[in-house]
Amino acid sequence: MSESPPSLASSESDEPSADVLRMEKLFQAVVANDQSTIERLIEEDRGLADWKNLLGDLHSLGQQTRGGAEVAGLLPSGAERIFGRYRLQEELGRGGMGVVYRAWQADLSRPVAIKMILGGQLSSDEQVRRFQAEAQLAAQVRHPQIVTIHEVGEIDGQHFYAMEYVDGIGLDRYLAENRVEAEEAVRLLIPVIRAVQHLHERNIIHRDLKPANLILDRERRLHVADFGLATLLNPDTRQTLSGTVLGTPAYMSPEQAAGKVKELSPAADVYSLGAILYQMLAGRKVFDDESPALLLLQVIEREPQPVMAFNPRVPRRLWWIVRRCLEKDPRRRYPNAGELADDLERYLRDDSVVAGKDAWSQEIVRFLRRHRTVMYRLAAIGTALLVVLARMCEAPEYAAFYRPVVVDIVAWGLLVVLWDVLGQRRPAQRDLTSTATTFTDVVVLTHILWLTQAVDGPVVSLYHIVISAAGLSLRPRRVWLAVGASLIAYGLLMLQPPEEGMIRLPHLSILYALSLIVCGAISSSHARRLALLTIADKTP
């Protein structure tokens, strides 16, 4: 028997609930026929299985209504379709809410790009409201590096807007195929930064600047092409989105990632521009992870690696500028895009830049933030080492007994540092090195307990801490690996005979093993719930 579908009852707040956001995401996946996303959403929430067929039937019905054929981007390759006074020729791209076509406007004999709501006539009022707000804001702006809006309208219930067609490719595709030298990256990006300055001067923040929203034309000029999340700097216009995470996690500012929408300022766009420049220089994103929740946590908490670690040719002065853009505190960034562009132009002229070298105290803070997790581990390991050394000083006659323990603890710390260094230098293997760290914790702890015959003492409770620490990865699989390793290790320790005069009660050992499983279930549940955070990713 299937679970009950999620309730769609709205709360007193204007903010969309998690159920509504999940339902909207499922509908978008059904419209786009994105089977992998549909399967993932249903796996995360079995209650959506009942809604999937219903939404599919509604979508099929919508396609049979007038104008429905154009809605979902079902344009065969090489085919054309009439849409009002436009002739749709080719799909250019699609995202969570919109689909973009290359089209021909016959009455003015010019190519245009047409953007429509992906859901067409079945779009919710909220989707239509967002789409219209995007079009209205974009239509207010006139700048050479910002795609011009020609018309905003509705045909047969299908909301759309027509805009300037830029013959080129997305910067994301270009960077995937090409390396960009430092000076070239700066020269390419400065005009876009000036365009964003133009927005800031009109009290508009973009909120979704990323390579996919920048088009590189045949003259190697970049254009801003998407205003899907742009908003006016007016608290009243943002009330309904307060607390909602909107944007693309890899490029959003920490305050945006934390859902602090009312605190957004032009400095949020400065962060995104810095993330784009970082990717152009380093050949990789500032932060990257398959889990959106873990990626958001990295954006909020972790300090980025210096770009020189991935591209030694990048001048340190340029890294200072990028680093200032990527500050966690928006007050420490450039206050707006104009000041960022000014500093980059000073860099090109070889003048001194506003962004300078950090004081040694700030460097220490950055280092600790960059290696936050390993520092917590080293603090715990260091404390254990001090306790053992103090015991050796207090009772020298036990020095020989504790000496192997000291060796184990030191080796533990060195291995933790080794796995962290490998994970930082090879981001693609970070999941592997994190798993290795968890196994290292279990193996070394088990060896220490074996040496000291402390399996019946309080130190054995450290297995629970190892399992809880694995939960910080937000990966349930790693939590259960820690549970399995801890159970095997505890079973091996049970083979060691108890100390003379001590009776080991079997039921207590069983209860302890069950407590490890319960600890794993709790940590895994929290990890899974956090990993299912809904990200309202808006492209294109």
C-alpha positions as CSV (number, residue, x, y, z in Angstrom):
1,M,0.0,0.0,0.0
2,S,1.5,3.3,-1.0
3,E,2.1,6.2,1.4
4,S,-0.3,9.1,1.4
5,P,0.5,11.9,-1.0
6,P,2.0,15.0,0.6
7,S,-0.5,17.6,1.7
8,L,-0.6,20.7,-0.5
9,A,-2.4,22.8,2.0
10,S,-0.9,26.2,2.2
11,S,0.3,27.7,5.5
12,E,-0.5,31.1,6.8
13,S,2.9,32.2,5.5
14,D,3.4,33.3,1.9
15,E,6.5,31.1,1.7
16,P,6.1,27.9,-0.3
17,S,6.3,24.8,1.8
18,A,8.8,22.0,1.2
19,D,6.0,19.8,-0.1
20,V,4.9,22.4,-2.6
21,L,8.5,22.9,-3.8
22,R,9.0,19.2,-4.2
23,M,5.7,18.9,-6.1
24,E,6.7,21.7,-8.4
25,K,10.1,20.0,-9.0
26,L,8.3,16.8,-9.8
27,F,5.9,18.6,-12.2
28,Q,8.9,20.2,-14.0
29,A,10.6,16.8,-14.3
30,V,7.4,15.3,-15.8
31,V,7.1,18.1,-18.3
32,A,10.7,17.7,-19.3
33,N,10.5,13.9,-19.3
34,D,13.5,13.8,-17.0
35,Q,13.2,10.2,-15.8
36,S,16.4,10.3,-13.6
37,T,15.0,13.3,-11.7
38,I,11.6,11.7,-11.4
39,E,13.1,8.5,-10.0
40,R,15.3,10.4,-7.6
41,L,12.4,12.5,-6.2
42,I,10.2,9.5,-5.7
43,E,13.0,7.6,-4.0
44,E,13.4,10.6,-1.6
45,D,9.6,10.8,-1.0
46,R,7.6,7.7,-1.8
47,G,4.4,9.8,-1.4
48,L,5.2,11.5,-4.7
49,A,4.7,8.2,-6.6
50,D,0.9,8.7,-6.5
51,W,1.2,12.2,-7.9
52,K,3.6,11.3,-10.7
53,N,0.9,9.5,-12.9
54,L,-1.6,12.3,-12.2
55,L,0.8,15.0,-13.2
56,G,1.7,13.0,-16.3
57,D,-2.0,12.7,-17.3
58,L,-2.5,16.4,-16.7
59,H,0.5,17.2,-18.9
60,S,-0.7,15.0,-21.7
61,L,-4.1,16.6,-21.5
62,G,-2.5,20.1,-21.6
63,Q,-0.6,19.1,-24.8
64,Q,-3.8,18.3,-26.5
65,T,-5.2,21.8,-25.8
66,R,-4.6,24.7,-28.2
67,G,-1.1,26.0,-27.9
68,G,0.0,23.1,-25.7
69,A,2.3,21.6,-28.3
70,E,4.7,24.5,-28.0
71,V,4.9,24.4,-24.3
72,A,7.4,21.7,-23.2
73,G,10.0,22.1,-25.8
74,L,8.8,19.2,-28.0
75,L,10.2,20.7,-31.1
76,P,11.7,18.0,-33.4
77,S,15.1,18.6,-34.8
78,G,15.0,20.5,-38.0
79,A,11.3,21.3,-37.6
80,E,9.7,24.7,-37.2
81,R,6.5,25.8,-35.5
82,I,4.5,29.0,-35.7
83,F,4.0,30.8,-32.4
84,G,2.1,34.0,-33.0
85,R,4.3,36.2,-35.3
86,Y,7.3,34.1,-34.5
87,R,8.6,30.9,-36.2
88,L,10.3,28.7,-33.6
89,Q,13.3,27.0,-35.2
90,E,15.5,25.3,-32.5
91,E,15.6,24.7,-28.8
92,L,18.6,26.5,-27.3
93,G,18.3,25.3,-23.7
94,R,16.1,24.6,-20.8
95,G,16.2,24.6,-17.0
96,G,14.0,24.1,-14.0
97,M,11.3,26.6,-15.1
98,G,12.0,27.8,-18.6
99,V,12.7,26.7,-22.1
100,V,14.5,29.0,-24.7
101,Y,14.1,28.8,-28.5
102,R,15.9,30.4,-31.4
103,A,13.1,31.9,-33.5
104,W,12.6,34.1,-36.5
105,Q,10.4,37.3,-36.3
106,A,8.9,37.5,-39.8
107,D,7.5,41.1,-39.6
108,L,10.9,42.6,-38.6
109,S,13.0,40.0,-40.4
110,R,15.3,39.3,-37.5
111,P,16.4,36.4,-35.4
112,V,15.2,36.4,-31.7
113,A,15.3,34.2,-28.7
114,I,12.0,33.2,-27.2
115,K,11.7,32.2,-23.6
116,M,8.6,30.4,-22.3
117,I,7.5,28.8,-19.0
118,L,8.2,25.1,-19.2
119,G,4.8,24.2,-17.9
120,G,2.9,26.2,-20.4
121,Q,-0.8,26.4,-19.7
122,L,-0.4,24.1,-16.7
123,S,2.0,26.6,-14.9
124,S,1.1,27.6,-11.4
125,D,0.3,31.1,-10.4
126,E,3.6,31.3,-8.6
127,Q,5.5,30.2,-11.8
128,V,3.7,32.8,-13.9
129,R,4.4,35.5,-11.2
130,R,8.1,34.7,-11.2
131,F,8.3,34.6,-15.0
132,Q,6.5,38.0,-15.4
133,A,8.7,39.6,-12.7
134,E,11.8,38.3,-14.6
135,A,10.6,39.7,-17.9
136,Q,9.6,43.1,-16.4
137,L,13.0,43.6,-14.7
138,A,14.9,42.6,-17.8
139,A,12.8,44.9,-20.0
140,Q,13.8,47.9,-17.8
141,V,17.5,47.4,-18.5
142,R,19.5,48.7,-21.6
143,H,23.2,47.9,-21.7
144,P,25.4,46.5,-24.5
145,Q,26.4,43.5,-22.4
146,I,22.9,42.7,-21.3
147,V,20.5,40.9,-23.7
148,T,17.7,43.3,-24.8
149,I,14.1,42.3,-24.2
150,H,11.9,43.1,-27.3
151,E,8.5,41.9,-26.2
152,V,6.7,40.4,-23.2
153,G,3.3,38.8,-23.9
154,E,1.0,35.8,-23.9
155,I,-0.2,33.7,-26.8
156,D,-3.0,31.0,-26.3
157,G,-2.3,31.0,-22.5
158,Q,1.5,30.5,-23.0
159,H,3.5,33.3,-21.3
160,F,6.7,34.3,-23.1
161,Y,9.1,37.1,-23.8
162,A,11.2,37.7,-27.0
163,M,14.7,38.9,-26.6
164,E,17.8,39.7,-28.6
165,Y,19.4,36.6,-30.1
166,V,23.1,36.4,-29.4
167,D,25.0,34.0,-31.7
168,G,27.4,32.2,-29.5
169,I,27.8,29.6,-26.7
170,G,27.4,29.6,-23.0
171,L,30.5,30.4,-21.0
172,D,30.1,27.1,-19.1
173,R,30.4,25.2,-22.4
174,Y,33.4,27.3,-23.5
175,L,35.2,26.7,-20.2
176,A,34.6,23.0,-20.4
177,E,36.5,22.9,-23.7
178,N,39.1,25.7,-23.3
179,R,41.6,27.0,-20.8
180,V,41.7,30.8,-20.3
181,E,44.9,32.7,-19.4
182,A,44.6,35.0,-16.4
183,E,44.8,38.3,-18.3
184,E,42.3,37.1,-20.9
185,A,39.9,36.0,-18.2
186,V,40.0,39.5,-16.6
187,R,39.5,41.3,-19.9
188,L,36.6,39.0,-20.9
189,L,34.8,39.5,-17.5
190,I,35.3,43.2,-17.0
191,P,32.5,44.2,-19.5
192,V,30.1,41.8,-17.8
193,I,31.0,43.3,-14.4
194,R,30.3,46.8,-15.7
195,A,26.9,45.5,-16.9
196,V,26.2,44.2,-13.4
197,Q,27.3,47.6,-12.1
198,H,24.6,49.0,-14.4
199,L,22.1,46.8,-12.6
200,H,23.3,47.8,-9.2
201,E,23.0,51.5,-10.0
202,R,19.3,50.8,-10.7
203,N,18.9,48.9,-7.4
204,I,18.7,45.6,-9.1
205,I,20.6,42.5,-7.9
206,H,20.8,39.5,-10.3
207,R,21.2,36.7,-7.7
208,D,22.0,34.0,-10.3
209,L,25.2,35.0,-12.1
210,K,27.0,31.9,-13.4
211,P,28.8,30.8,-16.6
212,A,25.6,29.2,-18.0
213,N,23.9,32.6,-17.9
214,L,26.7,34.3,-19.8
215,I,26.9,34.0,-23.6
216,L,30.2,34.4,-25.4
217,D,29.5,35.7,-28.9
218,R,31.6,35.3,-32.0
219,E,33.5,38.6,-31.3
220,R,34.5,37.1,-27.9
221,R,32.2,39.4,-25.9
222,L,30.2,38.2,-23.0
223,H,26.5,39.0,-22.5
224,V,24.3,38.6,-19.5
225,A,21.3,36.5,-20.7
226,D,19.1,35.5,-17.8
227,F,17.2,37.5,-15.2
228,G,15.2,34.6,-13.7
229,L,16.1,35.5,-10.0
230,A,16.8,39.2,-10.4
231,T,15.1,41.4,-7.8
232,L,14.8,45.0,-6.8
233,L,16.5,46.1,-3.6
234,N,13.2,46.6,-1.9
235,P,12.4,44.5,1.2
236,D,8.7,44.5,0.3
237,T,9.4,42.7,-3.0
238,R,11.2,39.9,-1.3
239,Q,8.9,39.0,1.6
240,T,7.4,35.9,0.0
241,L,10.9,34.4,-0.7
242,S,12.4,35.0,2.7
243,G,14.1,31.9,4.0
244,T,14.0,30.1,0.6
245,V,17.3,29.1,-1.0
246,L,17.2,30.4,-4.6
247,G,20.0,30.2,-7.1
248,T,22.7,27.9,-8.2
249,P,24.7,26.6,-5.1
250,A,28.1,26.6,-6.7
251,Y,27.9,30.3,-7.5
252,M,25.6,31.7,-4.8
253,S,26.9,33.9,-1.9
254,P,27.0,32.5,1.7
255,E,24.1,34.7,2.8
256,Q,22.1,33.5,-0.2
257,A,22.9,29.8,0.6
258,A,21.7,30.4,4.2
259,G,18.4,31.6,2.9
260,K,18.9,35.2,4.2
261,V,17.1,36.7,1.3
262,K,16.3,40.0,3.1
263,E,20.0,40.6,3.8
264,L,21.0,40.3,0.1
265,S,22.9,43.3,-1.4
266,P,25.0,44.0,-4.5
267,A,27.8,42.2,-2.6
268,A,25.9,38.9,-3.3
269,D,26.5,39.5,-7.1
270,V,30.1,40.4,-6.4
271,Y,30.5,36.9,-4.8
272,S,29.1,35.2,-7.9
273,L,31.3,37.2,-10.2
274,G,34.3,36.2,-8.0
275,A,33.2,32.5,-8.3
276,I,33.0,32.8,-12.1
277,L,36.5,34.4,-12.3
278,Y,37.8,31.7,-9.9
279,Q,36.5,29.0,-12.3
280,M,38.0,30.8,-15.3
281,L,41.4,30.9,-13.6
282,A,41.5,27.6,-11.8
283,G,39.6,25.4,-14.4
284,R,37.3,24.2,-11.6
285,K,34.5,25.6,-9.4
286,V,35.3,27.1,-6.0
287,F,33.2,24.4,-4.3
288,D,31.7,21.3,-5.9
289,D,29.8,18.3,-4.6
290,E,27.1,15.9,-5.8
291,S,25.0,16.7,-2.7
292,P,23.4,20.2,-2.9
293,A,23.1,20.3,0.9
294,L,26.8,19.6,1.4
295,L,27.7,22.1,-1.3
296,L,25.6,24.7,0.5
297,L,27.4,24.0,3.7
298,Q,30.8,24.4,1.9
299,V,29.7,27.7,0.5
300,I,28.6,28.9,4.0
301,E,31.5,27.5,6.1
302,R,34.6,26.5,4.0
303,E,37.4,28.8,2.9
304,P,38.3,28.4,-0.8
305,Q,41.6,26.9,-1.8
306,P,44.0,29.5,-3.3
307,V,43.6,29.5,-7.1
308,M,47.3,29.0,-7.4
309,A,46.9,25.5,-6.1
310,F,45.3,24.6,-9.4
311,N,47.0,27.1,-11.7
312,P,50.4,28.3,-10.5
313,R,50.6,30.9,-13.3
314,V,47.9,33.1,-11.7
315,P,49.5,36.2,-10.1
316,R,49.1,36.6,-6.4
317,R,47.6,40.1,-6.8
318,L,44.8,38.7,-8.9
319,W,44.1,36.0,-6.3
320,W,43.8,38.8,-3.7
321,I,41.0,40.3,-5.8
322,V,39.2,37.0,-6.2
323,R,39.6,36.2,-2.5
324,R,38.0,39.5,-1.6
325,C,35.0,38.7,-3.8
326,L,34.6,35.4,-2.0
327,E,34.7,36.7,1.6
328,K,32.1,35.0,3.8
329,D,31.1,38.3,5.3
330,P,29.5,40.6,2.6
331,R,30.9,43.6,4.4
332,R,34.4,42.5,3.6
333,R,33.7,42.2,-0.2
334,Y,33.7,44.9,-2.7
335,P,30.4,46.7,-2.0
336,N,29.3,46.6,-5.6
337,A,30.4,45.4,-9.1
338,G,31.7,48.8,-10.0
339,E,34.5,48.8,-7.4
340,L,35.4,45.2,-8.4
341,A,35.8,46.3,-12.0
342,D,37.9,49.3,-10.9
343,D,40.3,47.0,-9.0
344,L,40.6,44.6,-12.0
345,E,41.4,47.5,-14.3
346,R,44.1,48.6,-11.8
347,Y,45.5,45.1,-11.9
348,L,45.6,45.2,-15.7
349,R,47.5,48.6,-15.5
350,D,49.9,47.0,-13.0
351,D,48.8,49.6,-10.4
352,S,48.4,48.7,-6.7
353,V,45.0,47.0,-6.0
354,V,42.7,47.7,-3.2
355,A,42.6,44.0,-2.3
356,G,45.8,43.4,-0.5
357,K,47.6,40.7,1.4
358,D,45.9,39.6,4.6
359,A,47.4,40.2,8.1
360,W,48.9,37.0,9.6
361,S,46.0,36.7,12.0
362,Q,43.5,36.7,9.1
363,E,45.6,34.1,7.3
364,I,45.4,31.9,10.4
365,V,41.6,32.3,10.5
366,R,41.4,31.4,6.8
367,F,43.6,28.3,7.3
368,L,41.4,27.1,10.2
369,R,38.2,27.6,8.1
370,R,39.8,25.8,5.1
371,H,40.6,22.8,7.3
372,R,37.8,23.0,9.8
373,T,37.0,19.3,9.9
374,V,40.5,18.1,10.3
375,M,41.2,20.8,13.0
376,Y,38.3,19.4,15.1
377,R,39.8,15.9,14.8
378,L,43.3,17.1,15.6
379,A,42.0,19.0,18.6
380,A,40.4,15.8,19.9
381,I,43.5,13.7,19.1
382,G,45.8,16.3,20.6
383,T,43.7,16.3,23.8
384,A,43.9,12.5,24.1
385,L,47.7,12.7,23.6
386,L,48.1,15.3,26.4
387,V,46.0,13.2,28.7
388,V,48.2,10.1,28.1
389,L,51.5,12.1,28.4
390,A,50.2,13.6,31.7
391,R,49.5,10.1,32.9
392,M,53.0,9.0,32.0
393,C,54.5,11.9,33.9
394,E,52.3,11.2,36.9
395,A,53.1,7.5,37.0
396,P,56.5,6.9,35.3
397,E,56.3,3.2,36.1
398,Y,53.5,2.9,33.5
399,A,55.6,4.7,30.8
400,A,56.3,1.4,28.9
401,F,52.6,0.5,29.0
402,Y,51.6,3.9,27.5
403,R,54.4,4.3,25.0
404,P,52.7,2.2,22.2
405,V,49.5,4.2,22.8
406,V,51.4,7.5,22.2
407,V,52.8,6.0,19.0
408,D,49.2,5.1,17.9
409,I,47.8,8.6,18.7
410,V,50.7,10.4,16.8
411,A,50.2,8.1,13.8
412,W,46.4,8.8,14.0
413,G,47.0,12.5,13.8
414,L,49.5,12.1,10.9
415,L,47.1,10.0,8.9
416,V,44.2,12.4,9.4
417,V,46.5,15.2,8.1
418,L,47.5,13.0,5.1
419,W,43.9,12.2,4.1
420,D,43.0,15.9,4.4
421,V,45.9,17.0,2.2
422,L,45.1,14.4,-0.5
423,G,41.4,15.5,-0.4
424,Q,42.3,19.1,-0.8
425,R,44.7,18.5,-3.7
426,R,42.5,16.0,-5.5
427,P,38.9,17.2,-5.0
428,A,37.5,14.4,-7.2
429,Q,38.8,11.9,-4.6
430,R,37.5,13.8,-1.5
431,D,34.8,11.2,-0.9
432,L,37.4,8.4,-0.9
433,T,39.8,10.3,1.4
434,S,36.9,11.1,3.8
435,T,35.9,7.4,3.9
436,A,39.6,6.5,4.6
437,T,39.6,9.0,7.5
438,T,36.6,7.2,9.0
439,F,38.2,3.8,8.7
440,T,41.4,5.2,10.2
441,D,39.5,6.4,13.2
442,V,38.0,3.0,13.7
443,V,41.2,1.0,13.2
444,V,43.4,3.2,15.4
445,L,40.8,3.4,18.1
446,T,40.4,-0.4,18.1
447,H,44.2,-0.9,18.3
448,I,44.4,1.4,21.3
449,L,41.6,-0.3,23.0
450,W,43.3,-3.7,22.3
451,L,46.6,-2.5,23.7
452,T,45.1,-1.1,26.8
453,Q,42.5,-3.8,27.3
454,A,40.0,-1.0,27.8
455,V,37.1,-2.6,25.9
456,D,35.0,-2.8,29.1
457,G,35.8,0.8,30.1
458,P,34.2,4.2,29.1
459,V,36.7,4.8,26.3
460,V,34.8,2.3,24.1
461,S,32.1,4.9,23.8
462,L,34.3,6.7,21.3
463,Y,32.9,4.5,18.6
464,H,29.7,6.5,18.9
465,I,31.6,9.7,18.3
466,V,33.2,8.2,15.2
467,I,29.8,7.3,13.9
468,S,28.4,10.8,14.7
469,A,31.5,12.4,13.0
470,A,30.7,10.3,9.8
471,G,27.2,11.8,9.9
472,L,28.7,15.3,9.3
473,S,29.5,14.2,5.8
474,L,25.7,14.2,5.1
475,R,26.2,10.8,3.4
476,P,24.1,8.0,4.9
477,R,26.3,5.4,3.2
478,R,29.4,6.6,5.0
479,V,27.5,6.6,8.3
480,W,26.6,2.9,7.8
481,L,30.2,2.1,6.8
482,A,31.3,3.6,10.1
483,V,28.6,1.5,12.0
484,G,29.7,-1.7,10.2
485,A,33.4,-1.1,10.8
486,S,32.7,-0.2,14.5
487,L,30.6,-3.4,15.0
488,I,33.3,-5.6,13.4
489,A,36.0,-3.9,15.6
490,Y,33.9,-4.3,18.7
491,G,33.3,-7.9,17.9
492,L,37.1,-8.4,17.6
493,L,37.7,-6.8,20.9
494,M,35.2,-9.2,22.5
495,L,37.6,-12.0,21.6
496,Q,40.0,-10.5,24.1
497,P,39.5,-12.2,27.5
498,P,38.3,-9.9,30.3
499,E,40.6,-8.7,33.0
500,E,41.2,-11.1,35.9
501,G,38.3,-10.9,38.3
502,M,35.9,-9.2,35.8
503,I,32.8,-10.9,34.4
504,R,31.7,-9.8,31.0
505,L,27.9,-10.1,30.7
506,P,26.8,-11.0,27.1
507,H,23.6,-9.0,27.2
508,L,25.5,-5.8,27.9
509,S,27.7,-6.4,24.9
510,I,24.5,-7.0,22.8
511,L,23.0,-3.8,24.2
512,Y,26.2,-1.9,23.3
513,A,26.2,-3.2,19.7
514,L,22.5,-2.2,19.4
515,S,23.4,1.3,20.7
516,L,25.9,1.6,17.8
517,I,23.2,0.7,15.3
518,V,20.7,3.2,16.9
519,C,23.4,5.9,16.8
520,G,24.0,5.1,13.1
521,A,20.2,5.2,12.4
522,I,19.9,8.6,14.0
523,S,22.9,10.1,12.3
524,S,21.9,8.6,9.0
525,S,18.4,10.0,9.3
526,H,19.7,13.5,10.0
527,A,22.1,13.2,7.1
528,R,19.4,12.1,4.7
529,R,17.0,14.8,5.8
530,L,19.6,17.5,5.3
531,A,20.6,16.0,2.0
532,L,17.0,16.3,0.7
533,L,16.9,20.1,1.1
534,T,15.1,21.5,-1.8
535,I,17.2,23.9,-3.9
536,A,15.1,26.1,-6.2
537,D,17.8,26.0,-9.0
538,K,16.8,28.4,-11.7
539,T,18.2,27.8,-15.2
540,P,18.1,29.2,-17.9
